[in-house]
Amino acid sequence: MKWIIASDIHGSEYYCRKLLEAYQRERGDRLLLLGDILYHGPRNDLTLQYNTKTVAEMLNSKKEQIICVRGNCDSEVDQMVLEFPIMSDYVLLAEGSSTIFATHGHIYNPHHLPPLYKGDILLNGHTHIPDCIEYENYVYMNPGSVSLPKADSWHGYIVMENGEFLWKDLSGNLYNIYKHSKP
């Protein structure tokens, strides 16, 4: 199964459209969204083409293909307009013999770890900075942000298939590759 993993759309119609174009181009089977879908939050500027109603409509058209976790900017009001569940703090995915603990990052992150087995993956957004770090007992991954990248990074996502993770920008340019194998 091919997963497209993205985070932090923050209500940008423009970048949501670019993400869905990338999803189509990559021929993804599922879209994993790591939170902060509609609202931009009080610390962020308005995103390009900030239009939460249209973002909700675009994502609702793919509702059968979306798995989503709640970000710190997501609320019950957002859930009222989105036709797929967004209120879970995390989701667990199987990747070979490893587990991927997918979350937004404001609750669980490298400074506050969830229960992980050696070789598991902690996957979160929230920081808006793409990352891949191998720690002694787990691997930390972050796709960065679709709409508001930080630290001179790109508007991007991760492609996950058969234990391989590819960090790409919304045009499909490759920035990083990681092949996961549980110890």
N, C-alpha and C positions, 0 to 999 in steps of 0.2 A: 504494500500500500504506500502511496506517495502522499506525504503530508506537506502542506505549506503552513508555516508557523509565522505568525506576525503579532505585533503588539502596538498599542498606543496610536490608534487611528485618530482619536480626539476630535471626532466630528467633521473631519475634512472630507468633503465630497470629492475633491480633486484627487487626493492620495488614496482614498478608498477605491475610487475607480481604477487607479493605477495598480493597486493591489489585486483587484479582481481580474484585471487584464493579465497580470503576472500569473495568477492562479490558473487562468484559462491557457495561457501560453505554456506553462509548466505541466499542464494536464494533471493537476492535482486531484486526488481522490477525496481528501478531507482538508478543511481549513481549520487550523487550531488558532484561536484568538486569545491572547494572554491579557485581555482587559483594557480598560480605558477606551471604550468604543465611541461614545457619543460626546460626552462633556469634555471641555478643554482644561478644566481645573483652574483654580484661582491664581496659580503661580505661572501658568503658561499664557502666552499671547494667543489670540484667536488664530486658528489654523487657516491655511489657504482654502478658500471656498467653504468656510464653516457653514454647514447645512445639515444639522442632525436628522431632520425628517428624511432627506434624500438618502443619507447614509443608512438609516434604518431600512428604508425601502430596498436599497441595493443589497444589503446583507440578508434581509428577509427572503429575497428571491433565491438565496442559496441555503436556506435554513436547514435543509436535510443534510447538508454537507459540513455544517459548522459545529465545532465543539468550542466552548468558550468558558473562561473563568472570569471572576469579578475582579476589576481593578479598583484602586482607591477612588477613582472618579465615577465609578458606575454605581447606580442606585436602583431601588425598587421602581422608581418612575421610569428609568430607562428600560427595565424589564417589561413594563407595560406596553411599550411600542416595538420591542424586539420579539420575534416569534420563535426564538430558540433560547434555551436556558443560559443565563449569564451570572447567576448569583452564587455559584459555588466558588469557594476560595481556592480550590485546586482540583485537578483531575489526574488520575494515574493512567499511564499508557504503558503497555508492554512493548519492549524493543529487544527482541531476542530473549536472552536470559536476564536482561536488566529491566528496571522500572524507570520510567520517566515521571518525575514529580513536576507537573506543569502548574504554574501559579503566576500571579501577576508580579509579586516581588515585594510588596509593601508589608506583608506578614511574614512569609518565608523567603529567605535569601541566604547568601553565604554567611551573614552575621547572625542569623537565627534559622538554623537548619531544621527541616522536618526529619522524621525518621527515615534514614536511607541505609541501604545495604552497600557494601563495598562494590564499586563499579556502577552504581546507579547514576542517573542524570538529574540534576536540579535545573529546570528550565524556567526562566522568568523574564519578564520585560521590565517595566517600571523605570529603569535608569535611563532609557533612551540611548543606551550605548551598547553596540554589539560586542559580544565577548565569548570566549571559549577558554576555560582554564581547567586543567587537570589537577585536582587536589589528590591527596593521598588516598581518600576513600570514595570520592565521587568526582563527577565532571560537572562543572557549572557552564551553562550556555544561556545566551541572551541574543535575541534577533535584532535588538535595537528598536527603533521606532519607525513606523510607517510615515508619520506626518511631522514629527518634531525631533529629528535626530540631534544628539548632543555630542560634544567632544570631537568636533570635525568629522563625524561619521556620516553615513549615507542613509537615505530613505530606503529601508530594506526589510528583508524577510529571510527565513531559513527554509530550505527544501530538505526534508528528511525522507530517506528511502533506503531500506536494507542496511541499516546501521551507519549510513553515510549522511553527513550534515553539510549542506552548502549554504554559505552566507552570500546573499545576492542583493544588489540594489534593484529598484523597481523596473529598471530597463533590462534586467537579466544579467548584468555584469557580475562576475564571480569575485568575491573578496577573500573567502576563507573556505577550507575544506577540513573536516574532521571525520575520521573513520573510527567508530566506537567498537571496542571489543572489551567485554567484561573480563577482568582478571580471573 
